[in-house]
Amino acid sequence: MGGGVQLISIHPEELTFEVEIEKPAYCNLKVVNNTEHHVAFKVKTTSPKKYFVRPNTSVVQPWDSCTITVTLQAQKEYPLDMQCKDKFLIQSTKVPPTIDIDEIPPDTFSKDGENAIEECKLRVVYVTPQFGHVNSEGESGVSSTSKFSMRGSDMLKNHNTEEIQAVQRLREERDATLQQNKQLQRELELLKRRRSRKSDAGFSLTFAAFAGLIGLLVGYILNLAVSSPST
């Protein structure tokens, strides 16, 4: 940040992103105006396609502050050794109180102009959910090589765990489907049996009625046969 009173202070003094594959990461920076003047700032980065900064330019009123949200776009793979060489530069300068925040002149931050431009450089730090952070120089309590090896091992374990869980879910779904099929087969068999019983019962009643009718006719004929001579 340099010696003396700076126009603005940046908190924190480095951008920290928790990196996960296929997920954006966010970092908030607080810009504090240390003066009684209106101060405009502008954010620049060495990798503008990787980051989304809002607001990237604005004006902070005297003794006031402003929050900048920096978004790291979703990454398809982890950076090599989880190290990052990206840098951010925040320029600041005094501006008139009447300046329009939405229409800051493009030459406001030009070093060729009359305005004194102050610059603050910020480095980028990557953090993983499982391990501590590794900064752009690979500094930490554990060597970057050993941490990368641990990280790779952990990623492999997580991947294997996810595969095992997926296989287990598929097996459970298969077993549940087979159980449902067996239940349906049992219900279908019971239905067939019930229909068969009803059909047999209907046939038995019909046969009994028919046999009874035949018996009555035979009896009537025998009765006539027996009673005819006597008449």
KEVO-436763 format. One record per residue (C-alpha): residue in three letters; x, y, z. Coordinates in pm, 1 decimal. Example, Ala and Ser with C-alpha at 12.3 -4.5 7.8 and 13.67 -1.06 7.14 Angstrom:
BEGIN
<guza resn="ALA" u="1230.0" v="-450.0" w="780.0"/>
<guza resn="SER" u="1367.0" v="-106.0" w="714.0"/>
REM end
This chain:
BEGIN
<guza resn="MET" u="0.0" v="0.0" w="0.0"/>
<guza resn="GLY" u="299.7" v="228.8" w="50.2"/>
<guza resn="GLY" u="372.5" v="490.4" w="321.4"/>
<guza resn="GLY" u="166.1" v="796.3" w="415.2"/>
<guza resn="VAL" u="-208.9" v="841.8" w="402.9"/>
<guza resn="GLN" u="-363.4" v="675.7" w="103.3"/>
<guza resn="LEU" u="-680.9" v="801.7" w="-63.4"/>
<guza resn="ILE" u="-845.5" v="464.3" w="-10.5"/>
<guza resn="SER" u="-791.3" v="148.2" w="190.0"/>
<guza resn="ILE" u="-877.2" v="-198.2" w="58.7"/>
<guza resn="HIS" u="-995.1" v="-475.9" w="288.5"/>
<guza resn="PRO" u="-885.0" v="-749.9" w="264.3"/>
<guza resn="GLU" u="-553.8" v="-688.2" w="90.3"/>
<guza resn="GLU" u="-583.1" v="-1000.7" w="-124.6"/>
<guza resn="LEU" u="-868.2" v="-1170.7" w="-310.0"/>
<guza resn="THR" u="-951.3" v="-1515.2" w="-176.4"/>
<guza resn="PHE" u="-1167.4" v="-1756.1" w="-378.2"/>
<guza resn="GLU" u="-1292.0" v="-2097.7" w="-266.8"/>
<guza resn="VAL" u="-1252.0" v="-2291.0" w="-588.3"/>
<guza resn="GLU" u="-1486.3" v="-2576.1" w="-682.1"/>
<guza resn="ILE" u="-1518.3" v="-2725.8" w="-1030.3"/>
<guza resn="GLU" u="-1814.4" v="-2596.1" w="-1233.9"/>
<guza resn="LYS" u="-1907.6" v="-2346.9" w="-959.9"/>
<guza resn="PRO" u="-1846.1" v="-1969.4" w="-951.7"/>
<guza resn="ALA" u="-1659.2" v="-1827.3" w="-652.5"/>
<guza resn="TYR" u="-1707.3" v="-1487.8" w="-491.1"/>
<guza resn="CYS" u="-1496.4" v="-1238.6" w="-300.5"/>
<guza resn="ASN" u="-1599.5" v="-903.4" w="-152.2"/>
<guza resn="LEU" u="-1362.7" v="-608.1" w="-124.6"/>
<guza resn="LYS" u="-1435.7" v="-307.1" w="94.0"/>
<guza resn="VAL" u="-1308.3" v="25.2" w="-39.7"/>
<guza resn="VAL" u="-1276.0" v="289.8" w="232.9"/>
<guza resn="ASN" u="-1229.2" v="659.0" w="155.9"/>
<guza resn="ASN" u="-970.1" v="793.3" w="401.7"/>
<guza resn="THR" u="-1011.8" v="1158.3" w="304.6"/>
<guza resn="GLU" u="-1254.6" v="1449.6" w="311.3"/>
<guza resn="HIS" u="-1267.0" v="1444.4" w="-70.1"/>
<guza resn="HIS" u="-1475.9" v="1251.1" w="-317.0"/>
<guza resn="VAL" u="-1260.1" v="969.8" w="-452.9"/>
<guza resn="ALA" u="-1320.3" v="771.7" w="-771.2"/>
<guza resn="PHE" u="-1179.1" v="423.4" w="-815.3"/>
<guza resn="LYS" u="-1141.1" v="178.3" w="-1102.3"/>
<guza resn="VAL" u="-1070.8" v="-196.2" w="-1086.4"/>
<guza resn="LYS" u="-846.7" v="-367.1" w="-1341.8"/>
<guza resn="THR" u="-728.2" v="-726.5" w="-1366.7"/>
<guza resn="THR" u="-474.6" v="-920.7" w="-1570.5"/>
<guza resn="SER" u="-745.7" v="-1179.4" w="-1657.6"/>
<guza resn="PRO" u="-1063.7" v="-984.8" w="-1738.7"/>
<guza resn="LYS" u="-1233.5" v="-1288.0" w="-1898.9"/>
<guza resn="LYS" u="-1209.6" v="-1491.6" w="-1576.9"/>
<guza resn="TYR" u="-1357.2" v="-1235.0" w="-1340.3"/>
<guza resn="PHE" u="-1677.6" v="-1032.8" w="-1317.4"/>
<guza resn="VAL" u="-1641.1" v="-710.8" w="-1112.1"/>
<guza resn="ARG" u="-1932.5" v="-500.6" w="-985.8"/>
<guza resn="PRO" u="-1894.1" v="-213.0" w="-959.4"/>
<guza resn="ASN" u="-1569.3" v="-185.2" w="-1151.3"/>
<guza resn="THR" u="-1578.3" v="196.6" w="-1128.0"/>
<guza resn="SER" u="-1750.4" v="422.7" w="-876.5"/>
<guza resn="VAL" u="-1712.6" v="724.8" w="-648.9"/>
<guza resn="VAL" u="-1681.8" v="700.2" w="-271.4"/>
<guza resn="GLN" u="-1795.1" v="997.7" w="-67.4"/>
<guza resn="PRO" u="-1573.1" v="1145.0" w="207.9"/>
<guza resn="TRP" u="-1507.2" v="901.9" w="495.2"/>
<guza resn="ASP" u="-1750.3" v="657.1" w="337.1"/>
<guza resn="SER" u="-1700.3" v="308.8" w="198.5"/>
<guza resn="CYS" u="-1810.0" v="91.3" w="-92.8"/>
<guza resn="THR" u="-1825.8" v="-286.7" w="-140.1"/>
<guza resn="ILE" u="-1695.8" v="-448.7" w="-458.1"/>
<guza resn="THR" u="-1806.0" v="-801.2" w="-547.4"/>
<guza resn="VAL" u="-1559.9" v="-996.1" w="-760.3"/>
<guza resn="THR" u="-1685.1" v="-1320.3" w="-916.9"/>
<guza resn="LEU" u="-1451.6" v="-1590.7" w="-1041.4"/>
<guza resn="GLN" u="-1626.5" v="-1760.8" w="-1332.6"/>
<guza resn="ALA" u="-1690.9" v="-2135.5" w="-1299.4"/>
<guza resn="GLN" u="-1376.9" v="-2330.7" w="-1386.9"/>
<guza resn="LYS" u="-1371.0" v="-2663.0" w="-1573.4"/>
<guza resn="GLU" u="-1059.0" v="-2787.2" w="-1394.7"/>
<guza resn="TYR" u="-840.5" v="-2700.7" w="-1099.8"/>
<guza resn="PRO" u="-541.7" v="-2472.4" w="-1170.3"/>
<guza resn="LEU" u="-203.1" v="-2640.4" w="-1173.5"/>
<guza resn="ASP" u="-82.3" v="-2677.5" w="-812.3"/>
<guza resn="MET" u="-374.9" v="-2452.6" w="-717.1"/>
<guza resn="GLN" u="-154.9" v="-2149.4" w="-778.1"/>
<guza resn="CYS" u="-275.7" v="-1830.4" w="-943.0"/>
<guza resn="LYS" u="-73.7" v="-1557.6" w="-1108.3"/>
<guza resn="ASP" u="-369.0" v="-1325.9" w="-1166.2"/>
<guza resn="LYS" u="-339.4" v="-974.6" w="-1025.4"/>
<guza resn="PHE" u="-583.7" v="-693.1" w="-957.3"/>
<guza resn="LEU" u="-510.5" v="-323.4" w="-973.5"/>
<guza resn="ILE" u="-730.5" v="-60.8" w="-809.0"/>
<guza resn="GLN" u="-668.2" v="296.7" w="-921.1"/>
<guza resn="SER" u="-801.8" v="593.3" w="-724.2"/>
<guza resn="THR" u="-805.2" v="970.7" w="-761.7"/>
<guza resn="LYS" u="-980.7" v="1277.3" w="-624.7"/>
<guza resn="VAL" u="-1283.6" v="1401.8" w="-820.2"/>
<guza resn="PRO" u="-1521.9" v="1698.6" w="-786.8"/>
<guza resn="PRO" u="-1828.9" v="1645.7" w="-566.5"/>
<guza resn="THR" u="-2053.1" v="1718.8" w="-864.2"/>
<guza resn="ILE" u="-1922.4" v="1430.8" w="-1075.3"/>
<guza resn="ASP" u="-2181.0" v="1183.6" w="-1200.9"/>
<guza resn="ILE" u="-2108.9" v="835.6" w="-1067.7"/>
<guza resn="ASP" u="-2261.1" v="674.9" w="-1377.4"/>
<guza resn="GLU" u="-2066.8" v="894.4" w="-1618.7"/>
<guza resn="ILE" u="-1710.3" v="916.2" w="-1491.8"/>
<guza resn="PRO" u="-1496.3" v="1070.9" w="-1768.8"/>
<guza resn="PRO" u="-1274.5" v="809.8" w="-1940.9"/>
<guza resn="ASP" u="-960.3" v="1019.6" w="-1882.9"/>
<guza resn="THR" u="-1017.1" v="1036.0" w="-1506.1"/>
<guza resn="PHE" u="-763.6" v="760.1" w="-1445.8"/>
<guza resn="SER" u="-520.7" v="862.4" w="-1718.8"/>
<guza resn="LYS" u="-168.5" v="912.0" w="-1586.9"/>
<guza resn="ASP" u="-111.8" v="1174.0" w="-1855.5"/>
<guza resn="GLY" u="-378.2" v="1400.6" w="-1704.1"/>
<guza resn="GLU" u="-361.2" v="1648.7" w="-1419.3"/>
<guza resn="ASN" u="-507.4" v="1413.7" w="-1159.5"/>
<guza resn="ALA" u="-276.1" v="1227.6" w="-922.0"/>
<guza resn="ILE" u="-343.6" v="856.4" w="-957.3"/>
<guza resn="GLU" u="-283.3" v="615.9" w="-672.8"/>
<guza resn="GLU" u="-260.1" v="242.8" w="-737.7"/>
<guza resn="CYS" u="-308.6" v="-57.5" w="-517.0"/>
<guza resn="LYS" u="-214.0" v="-406.4" w="-635.3"/>
<guza resn="LEU" u="-387.0" v="-715.7" w="-499.5"/>
<guza resn="ARG" u="-288.7" v="-1077.3" w="-545.6"/>
<guza resn="VAL" u="-527.7" v="-1369.9" w="-583.0"/>
<guza resn="VAL" u="-546.7" v="-1663.6" w="-341.5"/>
<guza resn="TYR" u="-721.0" v="-1993.4" w="-415.9"/>
<guza resn="VAL" u="-879.7" v="-2197.3" w="-137.8"/>
<guza resn="THR" u="-1023.1" v="-2548.4" w="-153.7"/>
<guza resn="PRO" u="-1305.8" v="-2664.6" w="76.4"/>
<guza resn="GLN" u="-1093.0" v="-2952.9" w="213.5"/>
<guza resn="PHE" u="-758.0" v="-2776.7" w="255.2"/>
<guza resn="GLY" u="-608.6" v="-2444.0" w="351.9"/>
<guza resn="HIS" u="-529.4" v="-2179.4" w="91.4"/>
<guza resn="VAL" u="-235.1" v="-2169.9" w="-144.5"/>
<guza resn="ASN" u="-136.7" v="-1820.6" w="-252.0"/>
<guza resn="SER" u="22.8" v="-1710.4" w="-577.1"/>
<guza resn="GLU" u="371.9" v="-1793.8" w="-444.4"/>
<guza resn="GLY" u="268.9" v="-2131.0" w="-297.7"/>
<guza resn="GLU" u="321.5" v="-2009.0" w="63.4"/>
<guza resn="SER" u="152.4" v="-2197.9" w="346.3"/>
<guza resn="GLY" u="223.8" v="-2421.8" w="643.8"/>
<guza resn="VAL" u="261.3" v="-2722.9" w="413.0"/>
<guza resn="SER" u="454.9" v="-2732.9" w="87.6"/>
<guza resn="SER" u="246.6" v="-2677.4" w="-224.9"/>
<guza resn="THR" u="367.0" v="-3009.9" w="-369.0"/>
<guza resn="SER" u="252.1" v="-3214.3" w="-69.6"/>
<guza resn="LYS" u="-77.9" v="-3024.7" w="-52.2"/>
<guza resn="PHE" u="-140.4" v="-3083.6" w="-418.2"/>
<guza resn="SER" u="-72.4" v="-3453.9" w="-369.8"/>
<guza resn="MET" u="-311.5" v="-3462.4" w="-73.6"/>
<guza resn="ARG" u="-568.1" v="-3269.6" w="-272.0"/>
<guza resn="GLY" u="-542.6" v="-3510.1" w="-564.3"/>
<guza resn="SER" u="-579.6" v="-3806.3" w="-330.2"/>
<guza resn="ASP" u="-882.0" v="-3649.6" w="-164.1"/>
<guza resn="MET" u="-1039.6" v="-3566.7" w="-500.1"/>
<guza resn="LEU" u="-988.3" v="-3930.6" w="-604.9"/>
<guza resn="LYS" u="-1147.1" v="-4053.3" w="-281.4"/>
<guza resn="ASN" u="-1442.8" v="-3820.9" w="-330.1"/>
<guza resn="HIS" u="-1480.7" v="-3939.9" w="-688.2"/>
<guza resn="ASN" u="-1470.1" v="-4305.6" w="-581.8"/>
<guza resn="THR" u="-1716.7" v="-4236.9" w="-301.1"/>
<guza resn="GLU" u="-1955.8" v="-4072.6" w="-543.5"/>
<guza resn="GLU" u="-1929.1" v="-4371.1" w="-779.7"/>
<guza resn="ILE" u="-1995.9" v="-4615.7" w="-495.4"/>
<guza resn="GLN" u="-2294.9" v="-4415.1" w="-381.2"/>
<guza resn="ALA" u="-2427.9" v="-4401.9" w="-738.3"/>
<guza resn="VAL" u="-2391.9" v="-4780.4" w="-776.8"/>
<guza resn="GLN" u="-2562.5" v="-4832.7" w="-441.6"/>
<guza resn="ARG" u="-2853.4" v="-4611.6" w="-546.0"/>
<guza resn="LEU" u="-2888.0" v="-4802.9" w="-873.4"/>
<guza resn="ARG" u="-2889.3" v="-5134.8" w="-685.2"/>
<guza resn="GLU" u="-3153.7" v="-5009.7" w="-445.0"/>
<guza resn="GLU" u="-3367.8" v="-4886.1" w="-732.9"/>
<guza resn="ARG" u="-3323.8" v="-5221.0" w="-911.4"/>
<guza resn="ASP" u="-3421.2" v="-5417.6" w="-599.3"/>
<guza resn="ALA" u="-3722.2" v="-5194.8" w="-543.6"/>
<guza resn="THR" u="-3830.0" v="-5245.1" w="-905.9"/>
<guza resn="LEU" u="-3791.2" v="-5624.1" w="-878.4"/>
<guza resn="GLN" u="-3991.2" v="-5623.7" w="-555.4"/>
<guza resn="GLN" u="-4268.3" v="-5425.2" w="-720.7"/>
<guza resn="ASN" u="-4271.3" v="-5667.3" w="-1014.7"/>
<guza resn="LYS" u="-4300.3" v="-5965.7" w="-778.1"/>
<guza resn="GLN" u="-4583.8" v="-5796.5" w="-592.0"/>
<guza resn="LEU" u="-4765.0" v="-5725.8" w="-918.2"/>
<guza resn="GLN" u="-4718.1" v="-6087.8" w="-1026.5"/>
<guza resn="ARG" u="-4862.0" v="-6212.3" w="-696.0"/>
<guza resn="GLU" u="-5161.0" v="-5979.1" w="-725.6"/>
<guza resn="LEU" u="-5218.2" v="-6090.3" w="-1086.1"/>
<guza resn="GLU" u="-5203.9" v="-6456.9" w="-981.1"/>
<guza resn="LEU" u="-5456.5" v="-6395.4" w="-702.5"/>
<guza resn="LEU" u="-5684.2" v="-6216.7" w="-946.8"/>
<guza resn="LYS" u="-5666.8" v="-6508.3" w="-1188.3"/>
<guza resn="ARG" u="-5748.0" v="-6751.7" w="-908.2"/>
<guza resn="ARG" u="-6046.8" v="-6545.8" w="-796.9"/>
<guza resn="ARG" u="-6181.2" v="-6530.6" w="-1150.6"/>
<guza resn="SER" u="-6128.2" v="-6906.6" w="-1187.9"/>
<guza resn="ARG" u="-6316.0" v="-6974.1" w="-863.9"/>
<guza resn="LYS" u="-6605.5" v="-6752.9" w="-967.4"/>
<guza resn="SER" u="-6620.5" v="-6928.1" w="-1304.1"/>
<guza resn="ASP" u="-6620.6" v="-7274.1" w="-1136.6"/>
<guza resn="ALA" u="-6889.1" v="-7167.0" w="-891.6"/>
<guza resn="GLY" u="-7108.2" v="-7034.1" w="-1171.5"/>
<guza resn="PHE" u="-7068.0" v="-7358.3" w="-1366.5"/>
<guza resn="SER" u="-7152.7" v="-7568.1" w="-1057.5"/>
<guza resn="LEU" u="-7472.2" v="-7374.2" w="-989.2"/>
<guza resn="THR" u="-7580.1" v="-7398.8" w="-1352.6"/>
<guza resn="PHE" u="-7509.0" v="-7771.8" w="-1359.5"/>
<guza resn="ALA" u="-7699.0" v="-7825.6" w="-1032.7"/>
<guza resn="ALA" u="-8000.1" v="-7630.8" w="-1161.1"/>
<guza resn="PHE" u="-7998.4" v="-7825.1" w="-1484.7"/>
<guza resn="ALA" u="-7968.6" v="-8156.3" w="-1300.5"/>
<guza resn="GLY" u="-8253.9" v="-8057.3" w="-1073.0"/>
<guza resn="LEU" u="-8473.1" v="-7971.1" w="-1368.0"/>
<guza resn="ILE" u="-8396.5" v="-8302.1" w="-1531.9"/>
<guza resn="GLY" u="-8482.3" v="-8478.3" w="-1209.0"/>
<guza resn="LEU" u="-8815.3" v="-8303.2" w="-1188.4"/>
<guza resn="LEU" u="-8898.8" v="-8396.2" w="-1548.5"/>
<guza resn="VAL" u="-8799.6" v="-8756.5" w="-1491.7"/>
<guza resn="GLY" u="-9007.0" v="-8769.1" w="-1177.2"/>
<guza resn="TYR" u="-9306.0" v="-8617.9" w="-1352.3"/>
<guza resn="ILE" u="-9280.9" v="-8867.8" w="-1636.7"/>
<guza resn="LEU" u="-9247.4" v="-9158.6" w="-1394.8"/>
<guza resn="ASN" u="-9540.7" v="-9027.0" w="-1203.2"/>
<guza resn="LEU" u="-9751.9" v="-9018.7" w="-1519.8"/>
<guza resn="ALA" u="-9632.3" v="-9362.5" w="-1614.6"/>
<guza resn="VAL" u="-9726.3" v="-9505.0" w="-1278.7"/>
<guza resn="SER" u="-10062.7" v="-9333.3" w="-1258.1"/>
<guza resn="SER" u="-10183.1" v="-9421.6" w="-1615.5"/>
<guza resn="PRO" u="-10284.7" v="-9793.4" w="-1564.7"/>
<guza resn="SER" u="-10482.4" v="-9718.1" w="-1257.2"/>
<guza resn="THR" u="-10695.2" v="-9476.9" w="-1451.6"/>
REM end
